[in-house]
């Protein structure tokens, strides 16, 4: 009886120590238990992305000097690495990278895991615009495509479902981003207004300085213009 009691206590203690050890190890490696992340440096190598990401990645067409691509193996955040212009997105289900040779050349992502209600979609869009403003990105082509805002006018514009809201951003001469928000017919929620966000990031591809010099042609469905006195990038709190 005494041996049996000792034996049970021994195994109970062993199990408890094992559980505590696992908990401690999990705490020490906490970043690995957060949302999966694909870490991307524009112009960076595939190996850099793989070494700094916590989500697996499925690539195709690699091994040559031409164009190849790939997608994360699970829903993942984009962590865009740059000492000045870096930013991060929410979890994304649609997420593709294009490589030229072994280097990242283009990112296309819908920073959401399903079509969103307008309140949630606007939160994502405004958060991305705020991150860019804080990091020194500049809105471009605002005469034709002003930055998006949460106003009754913008909500009515999105609700029409004719055109998407669209804004362009540029980080010096290094990167350009195109962000869009459009109504999306979701068969799983036919009685709800759902919205899709699309983001593309790459080296600057649109010459906005030249475009702004061209005569302005009114658009049949013009997006809402900023209210008087509003600035695309309001001063950030210190």
N, C-alpha and C positions, 0 to 999 in steps of 0.2 A: 504493500500500500504506500509506504513511504517513498519507494523508488518510483512508483507510478505517478505520485503527486509531483515529485521532483522532475520527472520526465515531461509532464504536461507544462509545468512552469518554464522549463527550459525552452520548449518549442514555442510557447506563447511569447517569451522574451525575444526569441530569435525572429519571429514574425514581426513583432513590434519594431525591433531594430531595423529590419529590412524595409518596413513601411516608412520609417523616419529617414532612412538613407535615401530612399527613392524621392521622398518629398524634398529633402535638402538638395539632391541633385537637380530636381526640376526647378527649384528656386534659383539655383546658380546658373541654369541655362534658360532663364525665363524668356529671352528674346526668341528662342526657337519655338516657343509655345504660343506666340502672338499670331496675328493674321499672317498668312504666307505673303512673302514679298519678293518681287522681281526687281533687283537693283540694276539700274541701267545708267551707263555713262555714254552719252552720245559720242560716237567715234571710238568708244572703248571696245575691247576685245570680247569675244564670246566667253573666254576663260575668266575674265574679270567679273562678268555678269554671273556666271555659274558659281564662282567662289564666294560672292557677296550676297547671294540670294538664298532665301529659305524655302522657296517653292521650286519643285522640279520643272524642267523645261524640255519640251520636245521640239527638236530642230529637224529641218529637212533641207536637202540640197547642199549641205556643207561639204567642204573638202576641196573646193576649187576657188578661183579668183572672181567668179561671177556673183549673181544675186541669189541669196537664199533667204529662208525665213524660219519662223517657229512660233510656238504658243506655249504658255505655261500649262502644266499638267493639272492644275487646280485653280480655282478662283484665287486671285492674288492682287495685292496692291502694286502700283508702280511707285518705286522710289527713284526719282530722277536725281542723279548725283552731279552736282557742280558746286564749287566753293562759294559762288555768289548767287547762282540762279536756280538752285535745287528746289524741288517741291515733291509732294506726295499725294497720291490719289486714294479714294476709297477702294474697297475690293471690286475687282472687275471680272466678268466672265468672258467677254470678248476682249482679247488682248493679243496683239500680234507684233512681232519685231521683224524688221527687214535688215539683212546684213549684206554688205558688199565686201566680198572676200570674207574676212573674219571680223569685220568691224560693224558696229551698229550704225545704221544710216537713217532709220525711220521707225517711229512708234505710232501705232494706231490702237486705240483703246476706247471702250465704253465704260467709264468708271462707275459701274453699278452691276448688280448681279441679276436684276430684272427691271423691266420698265417701271418707272416711279410715278407716284402722284406728284402734282405740280409743286407742292410745298417741299417735298423731299428733293426733287430734281433741282429746284432753285437753290437749295442749301448747298448742294454739291457744286453747282456752277459758280455761285457767289464765293464759296470757299476757295476754289481754284483761282478765281480772279483776284481775291484778296492775297493769296499766297504770292502770285506773280507781282502784284503791286508792291508788296513788302520786300520782294527780292530784286526789284529794279527792272522787271519786264515792263515794256511800254505798249499800250494799246495802239494798233495801227489801222489805217483805213477807216477811221471812225466816222468820216463823212457819210460813207455808205453803210458801214456796219458798226454802229456804236456798241459799246460794252453793254452787256445785259444787266438788268436790275429787277428787283422785286417791286414792281409798281402795278397799279391796275391796268395801265396801258400795255405793259409788256405781257401781263397775264392774258389780256384779251387778244393780243397778237399771237401768242402761242396757241391759244384755244382755237383759232381759225383753222389751223392745220394746213394752211396753204404753203407757207415757207417756214424754214427753221430760223430761230435766232442764231446769229453768227457773230463771233468776235475773233479778231486776230491779235496776237501778241508777239512781241519780239524782244529778245534778250541780246542787246548790243548787236554785234555782227555774227553771233554764234548760233542762235537758235530762233526758230519761229514756231508758233503754236496756233492751231485753228481749233476753236471750241464751238460746238453747235448744240442746240437744244430744240427738239422737234416733237410734236405730238406723234404718238405711236399707237396703232390699233392692236391691242393685246387681246387675243382670242380667249385667254383665261379670265379676263376681266372685261367683258363686253359692255358692261354698264358703267365703267369708270374711265376717266380721262387719264391716260398714262403717257409718259414722256421718256424719250431716249436721248441720252447725252453722247456725243462723239468728240473725241480729242485726237488730234494728230500733231506730232512734234517731229521736227527735223531741222536740217540746216535751212536758212532763209531761202524760200523759193518764189516769193511774190515781191516784185520791186515796187513797194508802196510809194516811195518818193516820186517815182515816175508816174504812177497811176494818179496820184493826187494832183498832178499838173494837168491832167486831161479835163476837158469840159465835163461838168456834172450833168448826168442824164437822170431825171427823176425816175424812180422805180414805181411800178404800178401798185406794189404792196410795200411801202416804205416802213422800216422798223421804227419804233418810238425813238424820238430824239431825247437827249438828256434834258432834264429840267434846267431852267436858267440858273446859273451859278453852280451847278453840279460839276464835279470833276471826276474823270474816269478812275483816278487813283486818289481817294481822299487820304489826308495825312494819317499815318499810322500812330497809335498811341505809343508814347515813349515808355 
